[in-house]
Every structure is written in C-alpha cells, then in structure tokens.
Amino acid sequence: MSLRALIFAPGVQARALRTSLVVGSLLALINHGDSILAGTLSGGAILKILLTYAVPYCVALYASVSAMNAMAGTANPEDEPKIH
C-alpha cells in the first residue's frame, strides 16, 4: 500500500486529529495557560500554540502509518515513511 493510501485510509486522519486536539490542548494550557487566561497572547505565542497542535498530529499520523505498515507485513525499514 502506498504512503498516500495509508495516510488517507479510513480513520487515520480522524485519529490523528483527535490526538492532536487532546495533547495539543493540554500542552497549550501547560505552556501558555497564564497568557490565555489573561488574554495577553502575542502573535508569536499564537504561532507556538498552532505548532503545539501540529506536532502531536504529525506524530500520531506517523505512528498510525507505521503500525499499518507493520500489520500489513511490510515492516521493512525501506518501506517505512522517512522523516528528514
């Protein structure tokens, strides 16, 4: 199965999105909670918060694709998606 097919397989995107919402929200509150509650977020902080959601999304997506590769019997290192 191609990388694109794995990424867009049923449930993969939704699972990654749910993970990013939970983990990203927790991390945003931990790292920027005081600024969020005070309403004093700067443009740089907003960018950091967006990245706080993007990182767990990418990690969850990579984990799902890697697990699907392994379950399909293609756990060959050359077949796994590469992160550069």
Backbone atoms as SQL, in Angstrom:
CREATE TABLE atoms (id INTEGER PRIMARY KEY, chain TEXT, resi INTEGER, resn TEXT, atom TEXT, x REAL, y REAL, z REAL);
INSERT INTO atoms VALUES
  (1, 'A', 1, 'MET', 'N', 0.850, -1.177, 0.000),
  (2, 'A', 1, 'MET', 'CA', 0.000, 0.000, 0.000),
  (3, 'A', 1, 'MET', 'C', 0.892, 1.235, 0.000),
  (4, 'A', 2, 'SER', 'N', 0.564, 2.231, -0.776),
  (5, 'A', 2, 'SER', 'CA', 1.394, 3.422, -0.872),
  (6, 'A', 2, 'SER', 'C', 1.246, 4.288, 0.384),
  (7, 'A', 3, 'LEU', 'N', 2.216, 5.144, 0.580),
  (8, 'A', 3, 'LEU', 'CA', 2.193, 6.055, 1.724),
  (9, 'A', 3, 'LEU', 'C', 0.940, 6.920, 1.697),
  (10, 'A', 4, 'ARG', 'N', 0.605, 7.417, 0.528),
  (11, 'A', 4, 'ARG', 'CA', -0.591, 8.260, 0.399),
  (12, 'A', 4, 'ARG', 'C', -1.859, 7.487, 0.772),
  (13, 'A', 5, 'ALA', 'N', -1.948, 6.246, 0.319),
  (14, 'A', 5, 'ALA', 'CA', -3.121, 5.428, 0.644),
  (15, 'A', 5, 'ALA', 'C', -3.203, 5.174, 2.139),
  (16, 'A', 6, 'LEU', 'N', -2.068, 4.964, 2.786),
  (17, 'A', 6, 'LEU', 'CA', -2.062, 4.746, 4.228),
  (18, 'A', 6, 'LEU', 'C', -2.479, 5.999, 4.987),
  (19, 'A', 7, 'ILE', 'N', -1.976, 7.142, 4.558),
  (20, 'A', 7, 'ILE', 'CA', -2.316, 8.402, 5.236),
  (21, 'A', 7, 'ILE', 'C', -3.809, 8.693, 5.131),
  (22, 'A', 8, 'PHE', 'N', -4.392, 8.375, 3.981),
  (23, 'A', 8, 'PHE', 'CA', -5.809, 8.678, 3.779),
  (24, 'A', 8, 'PHE', 'C', -6.711, 7.454, 3.984),
  (25, 'A', 9, 'ALA', 'N', -6.187, 6.431, 4.618),
  (26, 'A', 9, 'ALA', 'CA', -7.015, 5.260, 4.946),
  (27, 'A', 9, 'ALA', 'C', -8.087, 5.683, 5.952),
  (28, 'A', 10, 'PRO', 'N', -9.223, 5.006, 5.940),
  (29, 'A', 10, 'PRO', 'CA', -10.319, 5.380, 6.844),
  (30, 'A', 10, 'PRO', 'C', -9.872, 5.404, 8.308),
  (31, 'A', 11, 'GLY', 'N', -10.159, 6.495, 8.959),
  (32, 'A', 11, 'GLY', 'CA', -9.897, 6.636, 10.382),
  (33, 'A', 11, 'GLY', 'C', -8.546, 7.212, 10.751),
  (34, 'A', 12, 'VAL', 'N', -7.575, 7.184, 9.854),
  (35, 'A', 12, 'VAL', 'CA', -6.226, 7.639, 10.195),
  (36, 'A', 12, 'VAL', 'C', -6.215, 9.139, 10.480),
  (37, 'A', 13, 'GLN', 'N', -6.782, 9.927, 9.594),
  (38, 'A', 13, 'GLN', 'CA', -6.817, 11.372, 9.784),
  (39, 'A', 13, 'GLN', 'C', -7.608, 11.753, 11.036),
  (40, 'A', 14, 'ALA', 'N', -8.764, 11.119, 11.234),
  (41, 'A', 14, 'ALA', 'CA', -9.609, 11.437, 12.391),
  (42, 'A', 14, 'ALA', 'C', -8.896, 11.094, 13.689),
  (43, 'A', 15, 'ARG', 'N', -8.205, 9.965, 13.733),
  (44, 'A', 15, 'ARG', 'CA', -7.474, 9.554, 14.925),
  (45, 'A', 15, 'ARG', 'C', -6.350, 10.544, 15.224),
  (46, 'A', 16, 'ALA', 'N', -5.628, 10.954, 14.207),
  (47, 'A', 16, 'ALA', 'CA', -4.544, 11.923, 14.393),
  (48, 'A', 16, 'ALA', 'C', -5.094, 13.271, 14.854),
  (49, 'A', 17, 'LEU', 'N', -6.237, 13.670, 14.309),
  (50, 'A', 17, 'LEU', 'CA', -6.850, 14.936, 14.702),
  (51, 'A', 17, 'LEU', 'C', -7.306, 14.897, 16.159),
  (52, 'A', 18, 'ARG', 'N', -7.945, 13.806, 16.562),
  (53, 'A', 18, 'ARG', 'CA', -8.371, 13.680, 17.964),
  (54, 'A', 18, 'ARG', 'C', -7.172, 13.721, 18.905),
  (55, 'A', 19, 'THR', 'N', -6.127, 13.018, 18.536),
  (56, 'A', 19, 'THR', 'CA', -4.920, 13.018, 19.360),
  (57, 'A', 19, 'THR', 'C', -4.343, 14.413, 19.479),
  (58, 'A', 20, 'SER', 'N', -4.272, 15.126, 18.362),
  (59, 'A', 20, 'SER', 'CA', -3.693, 16.469, 18.398),
  (60, 'A', 20, 'SER', 'C', -4.558, 17.431, 19.208),
  (61, 'A', 21, 'LEU', 'N', -5.869, 17.260, 19.166),
  (62, 'A', 21, 'LEU', 'CA', -6.745, 18.138, 19.958),
  (63, 'A', 21, 'LEU', 'C', -6.551, 17.913, 21.456),
  (64, 'A', 22, 'VAL', 'N', -6.448, 16.666, 21.857),
  (65, 'A', 22, 'VAL', 'CA', -6.267, 16.374, 23.286),
  (66, 'A', 22, 'VAL', 'C', -4.872, 16.786, 23.751),
  (67, 'A', 23, 'VAL', 'N', -3.851, 16.263, 23.089),
  (68, 'A', 23, 'VAL', 'CA', -2.474, 16.529, 23.510),
  (69, 'A', 23, 'VAL', 'C', -2.122, 18.004, 23.310),
  (70, 'A', 24, 'GLY', 'N', -2.513, 18.571, 22.167),
  (71, 'A', 24, 'GLY', 'CA', -2.228, 19.983, 21.901),
  (72, 'A', 24, 'GLY', 'C', -2.881, 20.907, 22.906),
  (73, 'A', 25, 'SER', 'N', -4.121, 20.609, 23.283),
  (74, 'A', 25, 'SER', 'CA', -4.808, 21.444, 24.277),
  (75, 'A', 25, 'SER', 'C', -4.115, 21.379, 25.628),
  (76, 'A', 26, 'LEU', 'N', -3.743, 20.183, 26.031),
  (77, 'A', 26, 'LEU', 'CA', -3.034, 20.048, 27.315),
  (78, 'A', 26, 'LEU', 'C', -1.702, 20.808, 27.296),
  (79, 'A', 27, 'LEU', 'N', -0.949, 20.631, 26.223),
  (80, 'A', 27, 'LEU', 'CA', 0.341, 21.322, 26.133),
  (81, 'A', 27, 'LEU', 'C', 0.181, 22.836, 26.032),
  (82, 'A', 28, 'ALA', 'N', -0.838, 23.293, 25.305),
  (83, 'A', 28, 'ALA', 'CA', -1.079, 24.735, 25.197),
  (84, 'A', 28, 'ALA', 'C', -1.433, 25.321, 26.557),
  (85, 'A', 29, 'LEU', 'N', -2.242, 24.603, 27.325),
  (86, 'A', 29, 'LEU', 'CA', -2.589, 25.085, 28.666),
  (87, 'A', 29, 'LEU', 'C', -1.381, 25.079, 29.592),
  (88, 'A', 30, 'ILE', 'N', -0.570, 24.039, 29.510),
  (89, 'A', 30, 'ILE', 'CA', 0.626, 23.983, 30.349),
  (90, 'A', 30, 'ILE', 'C', 1.592, 25.108, 30.000),
  (91, 'A', 31, 'ASN', 'N', 1.839, 25.306, 28.719),
  (92, 'A', 31, 'ASN', 'CA', 2.857, 26.260, 28.280),
  (93, 'A', 31, 'ASN', 'C', 2.372, 27.705, 28.194),
  (94, 'A', 32, 'HIS', 'N', 1.080, 27.919, 27.916),
  (95, 'A', 32, 'HIS', 'CA', 0.586, 29.275, 27.670),
  (96, 'A', 32, 'HIS', 'C', -0.678, 29.596, 28.453),
  (97, 'A', 33, 'GLY', 'N', -1.017, 28.760, 29.428),
  (98, 'A', 33, 'GLY', 'CA', -2.265, 28.942, 30.167),
  (99, 'A', 33, 'GLY', 'C', -2.410, 30.305, 30.810),
  (100, 'A', 34, 'ASP', 'N', -1.336, 30.802, 31.406),
  (101, 'A', 34, 'ASP', 'CA', -1.415, 32.114, 32.051),
  (102, 'A', 34, 'ASP', 'C', -1.716, 33.223, 31.052),
  (103, 'A', 35, 'SER', 'N', -1.085, 33.173, 29.900),
  (104, 'A', 35, 'SER', 'CA', -1.332, 34.184, 28.864),
  (105, 'A', 35, 'SER', 'C', -2.727, 34.043, 28.256),
  (106, 'A', 36, 'ILE', 'N', -3.199, 32.802, 28.103),
  (107, 'A', 36, 'ILE', 'CA', -4.530, 32.567, 27.550),
  (108, 'A', 36, 'ILE', 'C', -5.574, 33.142, 28.496),
  (109, 'A', 37, 'LEU', 'N', -5.443, 32.828, 29.786),
  (110, 'A', 37, 'LEU', 'CA', -6.416, 33.315, 30.772),
  (111, 'A', 37, 'LEU', 'C', -6.364, 34.829, 30.936),
  (112, 'A', 38, 'ALA', 'N', -5.176, 35.403, 30.816),
  (113, 'A', 38, 'ALA', 'CA', -5.037, 36.858, 30.945),
  (114, 'A', 38, 'ALA', 'C', -5.409, 37.580, 29.657),
  (115, 'A', 39, 'GLY', 'N', -5.518, 36.851, 28.556),
  (116, 'A', 39, 'GLY', 'CA', -5.841, 37.469, 27.272),
  (117, 'A', 39, 'GLY', 'C', -4.706, 38.286, 26.709),
  (118, 'A', 40, 'THR', 'N', -3.484, 37.884, 27.006),
  (119, 'A', 40, 'THR', 'CA', -2.320, 38.658, 26.570),
  (120, 'A', 40, 'THR', 'C', -1.440, 37.875, 25.594),
  (121, 'A', 41, 'LEU', 'N', -2.051, 37.124, 24.719),
  (122, 'A', 41, 'LEU', 'CA', -1.281, 36.349, 23.753),
  (123, 'A', 41, 'LEU', 'C', -0.709, 37.245, 22.664),
  (124, 'A', 42, 'SER', 'N', 0.555, 37.052, 22.387),
  (125, 'A', 42, 'SER', 'CA', 1.191, 37.774, 21.280),
  (126, 'A', 42, 'SER', 'C', 1.081, 36.933, 20.016),
  (127, 'A', 43, 'GLY', 'N', 1.446, 37.526, 18.902),
  (128, 'A', 43, 'GLY', 'CA', 1.425, 36.794, 17.634),
  (129, 'A', 43, 'GLY', 'C', 2.360, 35.596, 17.654),
  (130, 'A', 44, 'GLY', 'N', 3.509, 35.769, 18.292),
  (131, 'A', 44, 'GLY', 'CA', 4.462, 34.669, 18.399),
  (132, 'A', 44, 'GLY', 'C', 3.915, 33.527, 19.236),
  (133, 'A', 45, 'ALA', 'N', 3.203, 33.854, 20.303),
  (134, 'A', 45, 'ALA', 'CA', 2.617, 32.821, 21.158),
  (135, 'A', 45, 'ALA', 'C', 1.528, 32.062, 20.408),
  (136, 'A', 46, 'ILE', 'N', 0.762, 32.751, 19.603),
  (137, 'A', 46, 'ILE', 'CA', -0.294, 32.084, 18.826),
  (138, 'A', 46, 'ILE', 'C', 0.328, 31.109, 17.832),
  (139, 'A', 47, 'LEU', 'N', 1.412, 31.504, 17.196),
  (140, 'A', 47, 'LEU', 'CA', 2.120, 30.603, 16.282),
  (141, 'A', 47, 'LEU', 'C', 2.638, 29.376, 17.028),
  (142, 'A', 48, 'LYS', 'N', 3.192, 29.582, 18.216),
  (143, 'A', 48, 'LYS', 'CA', 3.681, 28.462, 19.016),
  (144, 'A', 48, 'LYS', 'C', 2.544, 27.531, 19.406),
  (145, 'A', 49, 'ILE', 'N', 1.375, 28.083, 19.713),
  (146, 'A', 49, 'ILE', 'CA', 0.220, 27.253, 20.068),
  (147, 'A', 49, 'ILE', 'C', -0.220, 26.426, 18.867),
  (148, 'A', 50, 'LEU', 'N', -0.228, 27.015, 17.684),
  (149, 'A', 50, 'LEU', 'CA', -0.583, 26.258, 16.480),
  (150, 'A', 50, 'LEU', 'C', 0.400, 25.110, 16.248),
  (151, 'A', 51, 'LEU', 'N', 1.673, 25.366, 16.462),
  (152, 'A', 51, 'LEU', 'CA', 2.678, 24.305, 16.329),
  (153, 'A', 51, 'LEU', 'C', 2.500, 23.245, 17.411),
  (154, 'A', 52, 'THR', 'N', 2.013, 23.668, 18.570),
  (155, 'A', 52, 'THR', 'CA', 1.746, 22.731, 19.659),
  (156, 'A', 52, 'THR', 'C', 0.684, 21.717, 19.245),
  (157, 'A', 53, 'TYR', 'N', -0.233, 22.105, 18.380),
  (158, 'A', 53, 'TYR', 'CA', -1.240, 21.172, 17.859),
  (159, 'A', 53, 'TYR', 'C', -0.697, 20.381, 16.665),
  (160, 'A', 54, 'ALA', 'N', 0.171, 20.985, 15.869),
  (161, 'A', 54, 'ALA', 'CA', 0.679, 20.332, 14.661),
  (162, 'A', 54, 'ALA', 'C', 1.611, 19.169, 14.982),
  (163, 'A', 55, 'VAL', 'N', 2.420, 19.311, 16.014),
  (164, 'A', 55, 'VAL', 'CA', 3.392, 18.261, 16.328),
  (165, 'A', 55, 'VAL', 'C', 2.712, 16.953, 16.730),
  (166, 'A', 56, 'PRO', 'N', 1.761, 16.948, 17.682),
  (167, 'A', 56, 'PRO', 'CA', 1.122, 15.668, 18.001),
  (168, 'A', 56, 'PRO', 'C', 0.322, 15.096, 16.830),
  (169, 'A', 57, 'TYR', 'N', -0.208, 15.956, 15.963),
  (170, 'A', 57, 'TYR', 'CA', -0.906, 15.469, 14.776),
  (171, 'A', 57, 'TYR', 'C', 0.063, 14.670, 13.892),
  (172, 'A', 58, 'CYS', 'N', 1.225, 15.238, 13.639),
  (173, 'A', 58, 'CYS', 'CA', 2.210, 14.558, 12.784),
  (174, 'A', 58, 'CYS', 'C', 2.710, 13.272, 13.431),
  (175, 'A', 59, 'VAL', 'N', 2.931, 13.302, 14.739),
  (176, 'A', 59, 'VAL', 'CA', 3.404, 12.111, 15.440),
  (177, 'A', 59, 'VAL', 'C', 2.350, 11.007, 15.382),
  (178, 'A', 60, 'ALA', 'N', 1.089, 11.362, 15.630),
  (179, 'A', 60, 'ALA', 'CA', 0.010, 10.362, 15.594),
  (180, 'A', 60, 'ALA', 'C', -0.168, 9.809, 14.187),
  (181, 'A', 61, 'LEU', 'N', -0.064, 10.662, 13.184),
  (182, 'A', 61, 'LEU', 'CA', -0.178, 10.219, 11.798),
  (183, 'A', 61, 'LEU', 'C', 0.947, 9.255, 11.453),
  (184, 'A', 62, 'TYR', 'N', 2.165, 9.606, 11.825),
  (185, 'A', 62, 'TYR', 'CA', 3.321, 8.742, 11.568),
  (186, 'A', 62, 'TYR', 'C', 3.165, 7.404, 12.282),
  (187, 'A', 63, 'ALA', 'N', 2.710, 7.435, 13.529),
  (188, 'A', 63, 'ALA', 'CA', 2.533, 6.201, 14.294),
  (189, 'A', 63, 'ALA', 'C', 1.486, 5.302, 13.649),
  (190, 'A', 64, 'SER', 'N', 0.387, 5.884, 13.187),
  (191, 'A', 64, 'SER', 'CA', -0.657, 5.089, 12.539),
  (192, 'A', 64, 'SER', 'C', -0.155, 4.447, 11.251),
  (193, 'A', 65, 'VAL', 'N', 0.530, 5.220, 10.443),
  (194, 'A', 65, 'VAL', 'CA', 1.043, 4.705, 9.169),
  (195, 'A', 65, 'VAL', 'C', 2.082, 3.622, 9.426),
  (196, 'A', 66, 'SER', 'N', 2.949, 3.826, 10.397),
  (197, 'A', 66, 'SER', 'CA', 3.961, 2.824, 10.725),
  (198, 'A', 66, 'SER', 'C', 3.316, 1.535, 11.225),
  (199, 'A', 67, 'ALA', 'N', 2.294, 1.671, 12.078),
  (200, 'A', 67, 'ALA', 'CA', 1.601, 0.491, 12.598),
  (201, 'A', 67, 'ALA', 'C', 0.883, -0.259, 11.485),
  (202, 'A', 68, 'MET', 'N', 0.276, 0.474, 10.572),
  (203, 'A', 68, 'MET', 'CA', -0.427, -0.168, 9.456),
  (204, 'A', 68, 'MET', 'C', 0.565, -0.892, 8.554),
  (205, 'A', 69, 'ASN', 'N', 1.731, -0.305, 8.341),
  (206, 'A', 69, 'ASN', 'CA', 2.785, -0.963, 7.560),
  (207, 'A', 69, 'ASN', 'C', 3.212, -2.252, 8.238),
  (208, 'A', 70, 'ALA', 'N', 3.417, -2.199, 9.537),
  (209, 'A', 70, 'ALA', 'CA', 3.857, -3.378, 10.280),
  (210, 'A', 70, 'ALA', 'C', 2.794, -4.467, 10.249),
  (211, 'A', 71, 'MET', 'N', 1.543, -4.100, 10.392),
  (212, 'A', 71, 'MET', 'CA', 0.460, -5.081, 10.387),
  (213, 'A', 71, 'MET', 'C', 0.273, -5.702, 9.006),
  (214, 'A', 72, 'ALA', 'N', 0.597, -4.950, 7.969),
  (215, 'A', 72, 'ALA', 'CA', 0.455, -5.453, 6.603),
  (216, 'A', 72, 'ALA', 'C', 1.626, -6.349, 6.211),
  (217, 'A', 73, 'GLY', 'N', 2.577, -6.490, 7.129),
  (218, 'A', 73, 'GLY', 'CA', 3.721, -7.340, 6.837),
  (219, 'A', 73, 'GLY', 'C', 4.798, -6.658, 6.034),
  (220, 'A', 74, 'THR', 'N', 4.743, -5.347, 5.958),
  (221, 'A', 74, 'THR', 'CA', 5.757, -4.594, 5.230),
  (222, 'A', 74, 'THR', 'C', 6.605, -3.809, 6.212),
  (223, 'A', 75, 'ALA', 'N', 6.979, -4.440, 7.296),
  (224, 'A', 75, 'ALA', 'CA', 7.755, -3.759, 8.323),
  (225, 'A', 75, 'ALA', 'C', 9.225, -3.641, 7.929),
  (226, 'A', 76, 'ASN', 'N', 9.470, -3.677, 6.653),
  (227, 'A', 76, 'ASN', 'CA', 10.801, -3.489, 6.114),
  (228, 'A', 76, 'ASN', 'C', 11.183, -2.021, 6.286),
  (229, 'A', 77, 'PRO', 'N', 12.354, -1.705, 6.853),
  (230, 'A', 77, 'PRO', 'CA', 12.734, -0.305, 7.069),
  (231, 'A', 77, 'PRO', 'C', 12.686, 0.545, 5.807),
  (232, 'A', 78, 'GLU', 'N', 12.915, -0.061, 4.641),
  (233, 'A', 78, 'GLU', 'CA', 12.862, 0.726, 3.406),
  (234, 'A', 78, 'GLU', 'C', 11.447, 1.159, 3.045),
  (235, 'A', 79, 'ASP', 'N', 10.430, 0.446, 3.563),
  (236, 'A', 79, 'ASP', 'CA', 9.038, 0.765, 3.238),
  (237, 'A', 79, 'ASP', 'C', 8.442, 1.797, 4.182),
  (238, 'A', 80, 'GLU', 'N', 9.078, 2.038, 5.330),
  (239, 'A', 80, 'GLU', 'CA', 8.519, 2.978, 6.279),
  (240, 'A', 80, 'GLU', 'C', 8.712, 4.402, 5.789),
  (241, 'A', 81, 'PRO', 'N', 7.762, 5.290, 6.146),
  (242, 'A', 81, 'PRO', 'CA', 7.918, 6.689, 5.743),
  (243, 'A', 81, 'PRO', 'C', 9.175, 7.287, 6.370),
  (244, 'A', 82, 'LYS', 'N', 9.863, 8.076, 5.621),
  (245, 'A', 82, 'LYS', 'CA', 11.103, 8.681, 6.091),
  (246, 'A', 82, 'LYS', 'C', 10.836, 10.094, 6.612),
  (247, 'A', 83, 'ILE', 'N', 11.473, 10.412, 7.716),
  (248, 'A', 83, 'ILE', 'CA', 11.401, 11.769, 8.267),
  (249, 'A', 83, 'ILE', 'C', 12.767, 12.382, 8.067),
  (250, 'A', 84, 'HIS', 'N', 12.805, 13.480, 7.338),
  (251, 'A', 84, 'HIS', 'CA', 14.081, 14.152, 7.059),
  (252, 'A', 84, 'HIS', 'C', 14.083, 15.502, 7.695);
